[in-house]
Amino acid sequence: MTLAENLSEIIGEGQILENEPMKNHTTFRIGGPADVLVCPETEDGFIRGLGWCRRQKIPVYIIGNGSNLLVGDKGFRGVVFKICRNLDKTDIIEEDSVVRVHAGAGAMLAKLAKDVSAEGCGGFEFATGIPGTLGGAVAMNAGAYGGEMKDILKSVRAVDMEGNIREFSLEELKLGYRTSRIQKEDWIVLSAEMVFEKGDAGAIMARVDELSRQRREKQPLEYPSAGSTFKRPEGYFAGKLIQDAGLKGYRVGDAMVSEKHSGFVINAGAATADDVRRLMADVDGRVYEKFGVHLEPEVRLIGEFE
């Protein structure tokens, strides 16, 4: 049996694609083929598939919406599990002035945040423009406009490659700037529980609308990208360093530093992963030469590059 046939039997319900171009599954719209891409429809099937790949020593990578990812032009040798929009069951439970939200890792973060905000719950407005999934947001403690996942999380269920399932409290997650215990110890988020307080629904939705307006004005949403390309160096802002280094509009092939927001590298046409990687290296080198500050990628690079 082929790898795809084996996985089809093991996961049960779900879609399996062979030699699937990863450019179809990343917000950068860049990336060569994965040997097999699996979209499991159940949590049990997902866990069974992970366990089988581990026993067979097959490389695995898990993606949500592919929003913080650069896949090499030669693709990924192994199995990519995509959980976006499948493992996304959500329950919103009101308890007096408190609202508890339990959601699967595949839930789209922006939609979840908008739904929660529309219920009159404050604290999740910051996430209404983040294009990833809940699982990825937890793993990297995603944040924007002064809010972070650590501000709203209560607990997280996760699985390791051995199939062990564990529940982490907020304290046990050790959430920091774009990092967490989940990320450092290679756990995989299955679901999360969040807690919100009821507030003024009108004021909350006005805040959502204001943040949406700011994003449209300041971010290059009209182009494919992976969001903020570099982490914020301590004491600095990556976008300002890049702009002050004279790199706004700098390009390598069709990869370009956005002219609207220098913290974003965009795909201005038919950029390759190698174009983006070379541009990132050039930007880091120029910023270090001018300001003595290295820029650490926020975007994750996987697969085989040229």
Buried (B, 14 or more C-beta within 10 A) or exposed (E): EEBBEBBBEBBEEBBBBEEBBBBEBBBBBBBBBBBBBBBBBBBEBBBBBBBBBBEEEBEBBBBBBBBBBBBBBBBBEBBBBBBBBBBBEBEBEEEEEEBBBBBBBBBBBBBBBBBBBEBBBBBBBBBBBBBBBBBBBBBBBBBBBEBBBBBBBBBBBBBBBEEEEEEBEBEEBBBBEBBBBBBEEEBBBBBBBBBBEBBEBEEBBEBBEEBBEEBEEEBBBEBBBBBBBBBBBEEBBBBEBBBBBEBBEBBBBBBBBBBBBBBBBBBBEEBBBBBBBBBBEBBBEBBBEEBEBEBEBBBBBBBEBE
